[in-house]
Amino acid sequence: MDIPKIIQDLRDELNQHNHNYYVLDKPTISDFEFDQKLKQLQELENQHPELFDENSPTQRVGGTITKNFQTLVHDYRMYSLDNSYSTEDLTDWETRIQKVLGNVPLQYTCELKYDGASISITYENGKLKRAVTRGDGFQGDDVTNNIKTIKSIPLKLKGSYPERFDIRGEIILPFEGFEKMNQELIEIGETPYSNPRNTASGSLKLQDSSEVAKRPLECLLYFIVGNNLNIKTQFEGLEAARNWGFKVPKEARLANSLEEVFEYINYWDEHRHKLPYETDGVVIKVNSFQHQDELGYTAKSPRWAMAYKFKAEQVSTKLNSISYQVGRTGSITPVANLEPVQLAGTIVKRASLHNADQIEKLDIRIGDTVFVEKGGEIIPKIIAVDLSKRNPDAQRTQYISHCPECHSELVRTEGEANHYCPNFYGCPPQIIGRIQHFISRKAMDIEGLGGETVALLFNNGLVNDFADLYELTVEQILPLERMAQKSAENLINGVQKSKEVPFERVLYAIGIRYVGETVAKKLAKHYKTIDALQNASLMDLILVDEIGEKIAQSVIEFFENEENVHIIERLKQFGVQLELIEKHNPNATDKLVGKTFVVSGVFEKFSRDDLKKAIEDNGGKVGSSISAKTDFVVAGDNMGPAKLEKANQLKVPIITEDDFLVMIS
């Protein structure tokens, strides 16, 4: 008896049945027959452990326990999409595209925007290698064991496919499965889940993969990324993924004009409620991958894609009171406390009122009936007051004059929308907020330390700034509420490990106003050390690429404050990374220093990303568009006509990739 062949045949047959049931929705055998075959395979694998395969259908039932999800860097960054809310927004977007591409004929791929949890799955030689959550776009959590339990995700691909690639998708929970889960909870007296999206997202971080396997999750795939894909368009990519065995929604359409895009949007705005899962809009992508390459990315989003958000759902409810929150920068945010109301799948009790101007504009008063919607389907906001229901005795809202926490008199700088509490070093929410920002995932990412624990440490007098974290001991922490020996040790270990966090993230973590992740990276790369940044003049800072006067002034003010300088000195003493550790590249040179290049077209010897890296490795700078400051355009096949025309107008030299190789050889 050929046991290896019997096992492989069973695996292939069960994989095909899985595909028929969960992807094609066309089962060819009964659940009972499937279970019998799975049981037979399980027994054979138990008898022959040497034939174990991590991608066998038997591994989908889970059983792996993950205590801590490892952080992995994405091979290709996961960008977020820019949002649009009107046809005018999309028309403006097309105008910007045509300005770069030169009025070429365009096709668009239209896809529904699914409301779930983003995932990036890597396949190597046709087998599922790893699955990583979006995280911050640069890195996310390894949830491979949990993803393998989702039956619409193939463990092994069919047909002919690239050697290695990433495929992006959305983990969703269909309405039917969500309602069934909630019904089961209600029957045992437990609290039901609030909405499908959050439940799907939370499922990915369950420690026991067998619990994930019990949930009726699905994965809808929408984008392939990698090298040597041999795919020329987005729509072709969707077809290829479908042929390899992925569940690719059949609602995607190819549009030959914006008018056809608008038709697609209008149709689904009306018919989306008939879908078996949540969708909150449409994603429109320039179809040609070559055009996508030409258009490139902003700091956060692809220029070649746009999300159109359907009009948000609105409800009316009563405004019970207004409270005021103090942020880590001292900014005051008024918050509306509402009579609880169901909105877009969640119970809403609070909504942002933004600032004093918004309150005055709405003329909102306590006791009013207000209209609430979820801005971008995420954050609830009040959009109007139902004046017909206003109590004639309702008093105008007087914005507070003093901080609700430390009672300092508020200030409002000319040109600023918000009021601020000036008590930067004495106002508890500001202190706690700065420490919470410091430990956050995109900053120092201190494991074992959360926002509530930070408040606990501050309220017990153990920390008064983020440098104090590095002097904490297990003995100090143990007496705190909900703190056991192991959790105290994890916290201290997490703080110590944060000393390995690179300089650019430390720079973001210390919370200089207006210095976000992208600006922190630019400043770290330019100045290399915190001392060099501290000693920079206002003009020095303004001359740094993409650093404006507002950011520069904020950096100057941060280092003029003695308290900030003292905290930085303490971080140095504790061994926090305050210098850029640059990886040595043996092939790097300074041959291109002072030269700016723009890359356009398709190349034979480089991928576009590799060509850009070669420019930077040799000291050059890569520009996104041609200007008088551009020194060379490196042109491949099918160079964008708009770039060609602009280069000729400005008399910018156009070179080939071979010319470029000679320059750096």
Summary of the structure (lengths in Angstrom):
residues: 665
radius of gyration: 27.9
end to end distance: 61.3
largest distance: 90.0
contacts: 2018
relative contact order: 0.07
helix: 40%
strand: 21%
